[in-house]
């Protein structure tokens, strides 16, 4: 099997301390949806144009409003990019992030 790493760090904010998982160059928090709070320079997420404040609405055409739902989509086939539906300042668009081998 292939293991793919997409540089996005996911963090949950429910109670006491946030949990974080490194996946692709973006820090994502679960607050009113999934909001990107930071993007690491030179990551796949930065190359794809993701920015702090962007809200991830869907991954691979499945609505994601919790980190576990996003993680399930990130764990998909490594031969296909992760397709994100993203909202920024009232605009919504799709961005494909390649999965690293």
JOWOTA-V261039 format. One line per field, one symbol per residue. ss: DSSP state (h for helix, s for strand, l for the rest). burial: # if it has 9 or more other C-alpha atoms within 8 Angstrom, else .. Layout:
ss->???
burial->???
This chain:
ss->llllslssssssllllllsssssslssssslllssssssllllhhhhlllllllsssssllsslllhhhhhhhhlllllllsssssssllsssssssllsl
burial->...##########....#...#########..########..####.#.###.######....####.##..#....#..########......#####..
